Amino acid sequence: MRTKDAETLAEVQRRSYANAHPPRTTWPEESALDAVGLQSFLERVRYAVLATGRSDGRPLAAPVGFLVEDGGFWVATVRGARLRNVRALPWASLVVMEDVTAGGDETRTHTAVTVEGPVRIHEDEALDTVRGCLERRWRERYYDPPDWAVALLEIGPERLFSYSTSG
């Protein structure tokens, strides 16, 4: 993840807090990650839960691997419910979490990022182009390229909130 991506996400987060009505009492802005914290956290944590909506309104949430590139969150997918869902309703939420206890119970850190936004589906020739651009980063993060994917989903974050605490 580049510094520019982290700064873009931090700006989305700033606008998200500014537009929250009523002002947030959970995940308050003073507990949010800054650009450096977002970059460190999103580079370190490799898996998240992606939520999409079925056509009948029921949610589908499943663990996924992801990358952050060009200010967006990228998820590889196979043919199935997730792809059908974003075709019907091109919107998704992604939650990245980490709960760490170190040194017994003395040091505990809970960090989370939640992002939601429209989904752009890259498939066919567009998939080949995007896969080529992301392959090196995907290999660094997951060791193998997403050759199994029939599409890459690009979530353009419109809302982003983060929370980090220790104690």
N, C-alpha and C positions, 0 to 999 in steps of 0.2 A: 504494500500500500504506500503510495507516494504521499509526501507532506501536503501537496496540493489537494489530494483527495480528502485528507483529514481536515484541512481547512474548509473545504466545501461542505463536508458533513457537519462541522462545528457551526457553520453559518446556517445550515438547514435547522439545526438544533436551536440556535438563537431565535430564529423566526418562529419555530414551533412553540417555544416558551412564550414568546411575545403574543402569539395568536391564541394561546390556550384560554378558553373561557369556561368556567371561571378560572382564575389563576390556580395552578396546580398546588395541591397540598401534599400529594404523594409524589415521590420522585421530584422534590423541589429543585429549582435551578441551581441553588448553591451546592447541591450534591452531584451535579452533572460533571461529566468528564470534559476537559478542554480538548483542543485539537490534538495535543501531544498524547493525552490519555486515551482518546479515541483511537489514534493510530496504534499505540502500543497494544491496547486491548484487542482490537480487531485483527491485528497481525498475529497475536498469540493464540486466540481462541479460533479454532477452525470449523466448529460445527454450531449450528443454530436450529431453531424450529421455524419452519415456514408454514404459514397459515393462508389458505385460500378458501373461497366459498363455492360450494356446489350450487348447481342451478336451482335446487329446491330450498336453498338457504342454509343447509347444514354446513358447518365448518369442516375443513380437513386440515389437520396439523401433522407435520412429519419432520423428523430430523433431516437436515441437509448439510452438505458442505457448501461453502460460499467463498467468493473473492470480492474485494472492493477494488474497482478499477473505473477510472473516468467519472468519479463521483457517484457511481451506482453499485448496487450489490448484485452479483452474478451467481446464478444457481444452475447447475446442469440437471437435466431431467430426462426420464424415459417417457415413452408413450404410456398414458394412463390417466388416472383421475386428476392429478395435479395439472397436467397439460390441458385436459378438457376444461377444468375449472377456470384457468386463466384465459382460455379462448373465449369462454362465455362471459366472464367477469374479469377483465384484465387489471386486477388489483390484488395486492398481497401484503401481509405483515410478516416481518422476520424478527425473531427474538434471539439474541445472543446473550448467554449467561455464564457466569462462573462464580462458584462459591468455594473458597479456599480456606482451610484451617491449617495453620502451621504452628509448630511448637506446642503441641497439645491444643488446648482451647484458648491459649493466650493471644494468638493472633488470628483473627478471622476477617476475611474480606469478601464482600459480596458485590459483584459488579454486573450490570446488565445494560444492554442497549436494545431498544425497540425501534423499529423503522417500519413505515408503511408508505405505499405509493403505487403508482401505476406500473404495470408490467409490460415490457416489450418482449415479444417472442422472436428469437433468432433461430431460424431453421433453414433447411435446404442450402442454397448457395450462401445465404447470410450466415448460417451456422458455420460453414467452412471458413469463411472470412474471419469471423469472431473467434472461433476455436484456434485459428492460427495465431491471432494476436494474443490470446490468453494462455496458450499452451505452456509456455515457459513458466509463467507464474503459477499455473495449476500444478505443474510437475514439482515445483519447489515446495508447494504447500501440501500436496497429496501424493507425490511420488509418481503417479501415473496420469497421463492425460485423460480427459473425459471422452475417450473414443466411443464409449457405450451410450453417450447421450444422443437423443434425437433432436434436442433443442437446448438452447441456453436461454434462461430467463433473466432479463435485466430489470431490476427493481429500481426505479427512479425515486429516491426518497423525497417525499413531500412533507412528512412529519418524522422527527427523530427525537427521542428522549433517551437520556442515559442516567444511570445512578451508580454511585460507588460509595461504599462506606467500609470502614474497618473498625474493629472493636469487639 
